[in-house]
Amino acid sequence: MKLMEFHILLRMFLYNFTDYTKDEFESYIAAIDKYQYYDTGAKPITYDDHIMTLQTCLEGVETSREVVVCREIGRNSIVDVAKRLHQQSEA
């Protein structure tokens, strides 16, 4: 992906917007799929999912941003997750 394409993507799809219609959301997710660095193999994001978007600047490219989109997979506390992983590793 070229940095200019990504910069255009950010102008077309506001990554920090929180109130998408279903059509806007599906267009946003389609753009993410088109410009992703690599396929993680995760199941596709749907309108009903809760997502979090993290953005950071790119070193040496003042007008561009790198964006990471995450899907909520549960509401367990980090302590609960750590205990479960520890128990699994001991089994």
C-alpha positions as a printed NumPy array, in Angstrom:
array([[  0.   ,   0.   ,   0.   ],
       [  1.297,   3.429,  -0.886],
       [  1.276,   6.082,   1.833],
       [ -0.643,   8.481,  -0.409],
       [ -3.424,   5.894,  -0.848],
       [ -3.641,   5.514,   2.921],
       [ -3.767,   9.289,   3.381],
       [ -6.665,   9.455,   0.918],
       [ -8.37 ,   6.626,   2.79 ],
       [ -8.275,   8.599,   6.033],
       [ -9.869,  11.573,   4.321],
       [-12.611,   9.369,   2.837],
       [-13.349,   7.363,   5.984],
       [-13.133,   9.056,   9.34 ],
       [-11.44 ,   6.527,  11.592],
       [-12.401,   8.506,  14.699],
       [-16.114,   8.738,  13.876],
       [-18.458,   6.854,  16.221],
       [-21.939,   7.097,  14.732],
       [-21.98 ,   5.282,  11.388],
       [-25.12 ,   4.2  ,   9.606],
       [-25.003,   0.532,   8.615],
       [-24.076,   1.448,   5.008],
       [-21.332,   3.87 ,   6.144],
       [-19.936,   1.254,   8.517],
       [-19.867,  -1.429,   5.829],
       [-18.078,   0.98 ,   3.458],
       [-15.543,   1.775,   6.203],
       [-14.874,  -1.924,   6.866],
       [-14.585,  -2.608,   3.107],
       [-11.952,   0.158,   2.871],
       [-10.07 ,  -1.329,   5.829],
       [-10.084,  -4.72 ,   4.109],
       [ -8.847,  -3.164,   0.874],
       [ -5.933,  -1.279,   2.47 ],
       [ -4.883,  -3.698,   5.214],
       [ -1.211,  -4.585,   5.47 ],
       [ -1.9  ,  -8.29 ,   5.867],
       [ -4.769, -10.701,   6.429],
       [ -4.919, -11.782,  10.071],
       [ -7.381, -14.57 ,   9.365],
       [ -9.854, -13.09 ,  11.853],
       [-13.548, -13.422,  11.116],
       [-15.004, -10.413,   9.263],
       [-16.134,  -7.408,  11.305],
       [-19.894,  -6.838,  11.254],
       [-22.111,  -3.858,  12.073],
       [-23.039,  -5.454,  15.42 ],
       [-19.406,  -5.735,  16.562],
       [-17.806,  -3.271,  18.965],
       [-14.57 ,  -1.999,  17.489],
       [-11.737,   0.171,  18.725],
       [ -9.54 ,   2.143,  16.355],
       [ -6.024,   3.1  ,  17.382],
       [ -4.084,   5.601,  15.301],
       [ -0.528,   6.796,  15.386],
       [  1.635,   8.988,  13.221],
       [  4.218,   7.526,  10.861],
       [  7.806,   8.543,  11.434],
       [  8.916,  10.968,   8.757],
       [  5.447,  11.287,   7.177],
       [  3.742,  14.197,   8.899],
       [  0.387,  14.026,   7.084],
       [ -0.263,  10.262,   7.322],
       [ -1.41 ,   7.938,  10.07 ],
       [ -1.237,   4.231,  10.74 ],
       [ -4.545,   2.832,  11.926],
       [ -5.161,  -0.43 ,  13.802],
       [ -8.733,  -1.695,  14.097],
       [ -9.606,  -4.173,  16.863],
       [-12.801,  -6.077,  17.609],
       [-14.026,  -6.619,  21.146],
       [-14.087, -10.358,  21.788],
       [-15.235, -10.32 ,  25.389],
       [-15.569,  -8.294,  28.524],
       [-13.333, -10.346,  30.804],
       [-10.925,  -8.46 ,  32.992],
       [ -7.233,  -8.809,  32.222],
       [ -6.827, -10.552,  35.592],
       [ -9.401, -13.198,  34.639],
       [ -7.706, -13.737,  31.291],
       [ -4.26 , -14.049,  32.924],
       [ -5.573, -16.601,  35.461],
       [ -7.191, -18.656,  32.7  ],
       [ -4.012, -18.643,  30.597],
       [ -1.955, -19.64 ,  33.637],
       [ -4.314, -22.528,  34.423],
       [ -4.181, -23.699,  30.796],
       [ -0.385, -23.634,  30.783],
       [ -0.248, -25.795,  33.907],
       [ -2.67 , -28.394,  32.518]])
